[in-house]
């Protein structure tokens, strides 16, 4: 852990204590040197990790837009607890430097608040859903830390319906983020808690969005250097700045000639399991099938579904989505393989079956 002032040069900061601290400070030193381009790698959650070159103006535009949207001011405090070797953590550092924030930088862990007393004050942080879930389930006494923030960003993976219900105890604004390395972190936000909670993402100011012939989102903004970034994310466009995220085009399962969006099935499975207790990590994918081409399968981490749960899952999916969407198998995996950023490595898991 290291505490630094984003308004001061790195030469005035404390010396790093751990190799991770050293990596974070090395990036900050490079940033303050005025370096024009940075090569970052995608997480690999939707394909092979690949290098992406981002320019300094792109990253500055993204950081300033976040500060403007969330009302962050020089001197505000930020907890940096995402991996600084990837875009989400890197952009937390850039925001700290560009906006003049007081940063507490810690190595990523399941419970990023473990070493902080309940009266600790932060104005801003970004978390992955599992971190937020861990705090709420195992350290509810740390809720005042969350409630004292101006904003909490949650990204890197989708939040489940059960997770979204659990975070209603947080009074600070909590936002799901939409973005990727190519868009220099998030370009749209969705409020997850309070009266303003919604299923709809709103693009940030100056971000232009639309869809291609597949219904997949494309994005143009200062953070993309004015170039159109085409995604594989299927969306429902509500107007020029609002959309619902439906799933990924490259994840669609073709089962018996019917296209199944796995994310829709996942949400129903999560809802059913939430009725009987905590929901384990899970995802839905297709496996080869001689008759159907692909069959719909639920992969569940560590906790096998009992017969009653499985029957309820199949019945509810059939009722809401139709017979071809009903999962044929539930496969229990002791521990999900993960990408370096903590996302479930679905491709690696599916390829092992």
BELVEN-V872351 format. One line per field, one symbol per residue. ss: DSSP state (A for helix, B for strand, O for the rest). A space follows every 10 residues. Layout:
# BELVEN-V872351
ss=???
This chain:
# BELVEN-V872351
ss=OBBBBOOOOA AAOOOOOOAA AAAAAAAAAA AAOOOOBBBB BOOOOOOOOO BBBBBAAAAA AAAAAAAAAA OOOOOOBBBB OOOOOOAAAA AAAAAAAAAO OBBBBOOOOO OOOOOOOOOO OOOBBBBOAA AAAAAAAAOA AAAAAAAOOO BBBBOOOOOO AAAAAAAAAO OOOBBBBBBB AAAOBBBBBB BOOOOOOOOO BBBOOOOBBB BOOOOBBBBB OAAAOOOOBB BBBBBBBBBO OBBBBBBBAA AOBBBOOBBB OAAAAAAAAA AAAAOOOOOO OBBBBBBBBO OOBBBBBBBB BOOOOOAAAA AAAAAAAAAA AOAAAOOOBB BBBOOOOBOO OOOBOAAAAA AOO
